[in-house]
């Protein structure tokens, strides 16, 4: 798909007659009954602040990346995407195809787990700050002498709160168990680590370092479902050294 980077950025979607459920920092989400329409705008968010200018085509790139990873890793865990083909969307959405093409997904509703499932394959960011202070991350002890951005093998699962405003805060796995129950916590941890390790291997084979990422899950009919809102991997990716 070609992205037009010279056009004006789409900062807000306008879909008269379609109930807006939530306008996040980047994505606009509309309520279609038992389904949601997730639209990635071109808004730019940095450190939980939405900047006044956007990046043309950013939402299209985000959506296409999401769809790529969902397809690649669909055998690990079910995901919530029903369609990204606007021509197959409900009739009420067809008049807005110009706003939705390439940057939207029709997804099933789930009961969202109130925990961010973060996996770290390198020690950096808030994880490195925790490590310098405590010698570990989220209660997980790590070897002494690690430097910023050192690789972790195996990767570690470090859950966080799901903050409506401000920054998410790291929590221990035990706190996650208290929040969602032991069986669901164990399943989310196992799936998150498998998704990350598969994605890390795929990226590294192409010269990309996937430093860490955040997964979100919901539950529908008793099954764990990988959902797109609000973030998908990769969160932190840099070109590897040749």
C-alpha positions in Angstrom: 0.0 0.0 0.0 1.3 3.4 -1.0 1.3 6.1 1.8 0.8 9.7 0.7 3.2 11.6 3.0 2.5 15.0 1.3 -1.2 15.2 2.2 -2.5 16.8 5.4 -2.4 14.5 8.4 -5.7 13.1 9.6 -5.9 14.3 13.2 -9.5 13.5 13.9 -12.0 11.2 12.2 -15.6 12.4 11.7 -18.2 9.7 11.2 -21.6 11.3 11.7 -24.2 8.8 12.9 -21.6 6.3 14.1 -21.2 6.3 18.0 -17.8 7.3 19.1 -16.8 5.0 22.0 -13.3 6.4 22.8 -10.8 8.9 21.3 -7.4 7.9 22.5 -4.0 9.5 22.1 -3.7 8.0 18.6 -6.7 5.9 17.8 -10.4 6.7 17.5 -12.7 3.8 18.4 -16.4 3.6 17.3 -19.1 1.3 18.8 -20.9 -1.0 16.4 -22.7 -3.1 18.9 -20.8 -6.4 19.3 -18.0 -5.0 17.2 -15.7 -2.0 17.3 -14.2 0.1 14.5 -10.6 1.0 15.4 -9.1 3.9 13.3 -5.5 4.9 13.7 -5.2 8.7 13.1 -2.0 10.6 12.3 -1.9 12.1 15.7 1.6 12.0 17.3 1.9 11.1 21.0 5.1 11.4 22.9 5.4 10.6 26.6 1.6 10.6 26.9 1.3 14.0 25.4 -0.5 14.5 22.1 1.4 17.0 20.0 -0.4 19.6 18.0 1.0 18.4 14.6 0.6 15.0 13.1 2.6 12.9 10.6 0.8 12.2 7.3 0.2 8.5 6.8 1.4 7.5 10.3 -2.0 5.8 11.1 -1.8 3.8 7.9 1.7 2.6 8.7 0.6 1.6 12.3 -2.4 -0.3 11.0 -0.5 -2.2 8.4 2.2 -3.1 10.9 -0.5 -4.4 13.3 -2.1 -6.5 10.5 1.3 -7.9 9.6 2.1 -9.2 13.1 -1.4 -10.5 13.6 -1.2 -12.6 10.5 2.4 -13.8 11.2 1.6 -14.9 14.7 -2.0 -16.0 14.4 -1.1 -19.6 15.3 0.1 -18.5 18.8 -3.2 -16.9 20.0 -6.4 -15.8 18.4 -6.6 -12.1 17.6 -9.6 -9.8 17.5 -9.5 -8.6 13.9 -12.5 -9.4 11.7 -11.6 -7.4 8.7 -9.5 -4.5 7.4 -11.2 -4.5 4.0 -13.4 -1.3 4.0 -15.5 -2.7 1.2 -16.7 -5.4 3.6 -17.5 -3.1 6.4 -21.2 -2.4 7.4 -23.1 -0.1 5.1 -23.2 2.7 7.7 -19.4 3.0 7.3 -19.2 3.1 3.5 -19.7 6.9 3.2 -16.5 7.3 5.2 -14.2 5.0 3.2 -11.8 7.9 2.4 -11.1 8.3 6.2 -10.9 4.5 6.9 -9.0 3.0 4.0 -5.7 1.5 5.1 -5.9 2.8 8.6 -8.8 1.0 10.2 -9.8 -2.5 11.5 -13.2 -4.0 12.4 -12.7 -6.0 15.5 -14.7 -8.1 18.0 -15.4 -6.7 21.5 -13.7 -8.4 24.4 -13.5 -7.9 28.1 -10.1 -6.3 28.3 -7.6 -7.5 30.9 -6.7 -4.6 33.2 -2.9 -5.3 32.9 -0.3 -4.4 30.3 1.7 -7.4 29.3 5.2 -6.1 28.7 8.1 -8.3 27.5 11.7 -7.1 27.6 14.4 -8.7 25.5 16.9 -5.9 26.3 17.4 -4.0 29.6 16.6 -0.3 28.8 14.1 2.4 29.6 12.1 2.1 32.9 13.3 -1.4 33.2 16.9 -0.3 33.4 16.0 2.4 35.9 14.4 -0.3 38.1 17.5 -2.5 37.7 19.9 0.2 38.8 17.8 0.8 41.9 16.9 -2.8 42.9 19.0 -5.2 40.8 16.0 -6.5 39.0 12.8 -5.6 37.1 9.3 -6.1 38.5 10.7 -8.4 41.2 12.7 -10.5 38.8 16.4 -10.6 39.9 18.9 -10.1 37.1 22.7 -10.6 36.9 24.9 -7.8 38.3 26.8 -5.5 35.9 24.3 -5.2 33.1 24.6 -2.1 31.0 21.9 -0.1 29.4 20.5 -2.0 26.3 22.2 -5.3 27.2 20.4 -8.3 25.7 18.3 -10.5 28.0 18.2 -14.3 27.3 15.6 -15.4 27.9 13.4 -12.4 27.7 11.5 -11.4 30.8 7.8 -10.8 31.4 7.3 -7.5 33.3 3.6 -6.5 33.7 2.4 -3.0 34.2 -0.7 -1.1 35.2 -3.1 0.1 32.5 -3.3 3.8 33.4 -6.1 5.8 31.9 -4.0 9.0 32.3 -0.3 9.4 32.8 2.3 6.6 32.7 1.8 2.9 33.3 3.6 1.7 36.4 5.6 -1.6 36.6 4.1 -4.2 38.9 5.1 -7.7 40.0 3.8 -10.9 38.5 2.2 -11.6 42.0 0.3 -8.3 41.8 -1.0 -9.4 38.3 -2.1 -12.7 39.7 -4.1 -10.8 42.4 -5.7 -8.7 39.6 -6.7 -11.3 37.0 -6.3 -14.7 38.7 -3.5 -17.2 38.6 -4.6 -19.2 35.5 -5.3 -16.1 33.3 -2.0 -14.5 34.5 0.0 -17.6 33.6 -1.7 -17.9 30.2 -1.1 -14.2 29.4 2.6 -14.5 30.5 3.2 -17.7 28.4 1.5 -16.2 25.3 3.3 -12.9 25.6 6.7 -14.5 25.9 6.0 -16.8 22.9 4.8 -13.8 20.8 7.8 -11.8 21.6 10.4 -14.5 21.0 8.8 -15.4 17.7 8.7 -11.7 16.7 12.3 -11.1 17.9 13.6 -13.9 15.8 11.7 -12.7 12.8 13.0 -9.1 13.2 16.6 -10.1 13.9 16.8 -12.1 10.8 16.1 -8.9 9.0 18.6 -6.7 10.8 16.2 -5.2 13.4 16.5 -5.3 17.2 13.1 -5.6 18.9 14.1 -4.2 22.3 10.8 -4.7 24.1 7.1 -4.6 23.5 3.7 -4.3 25.1 0.8 -6.7 24.5 -2.9 -6.3 25.4 -5.3 -9.1 25.8 -9.0 -9.4 26.2 -11.3 -12.4 27.0 -14.3 -13.4 24.8 -16.3 -16.6 25.5 -13.7 -17.7 28.0 -10.8 -17.5 25.5 -7.8 -15.2 25.6 -7.8 -12.8 22.6 -4.9 -10.7 21.5 -6.2 -7.2 20.9 -4.8 -4.2 19.1 -5.8 -1.2 21.2 -3.8 0.8 22.2 -0.4 -0.6 21.3 1.2 -3.3 19.1 4.8 -4.3 18.7 7.2 -3.0 18.1 7.4 -0.3 20.7 11.1 -0.1 20.6 13.0 -1.2 17.5 16.3 0.0 16.2 18.6 -1.0 13.3 21.0 -3.7 14.4 24.7 -3.3 13.9 26.0 -4.9 10.7 
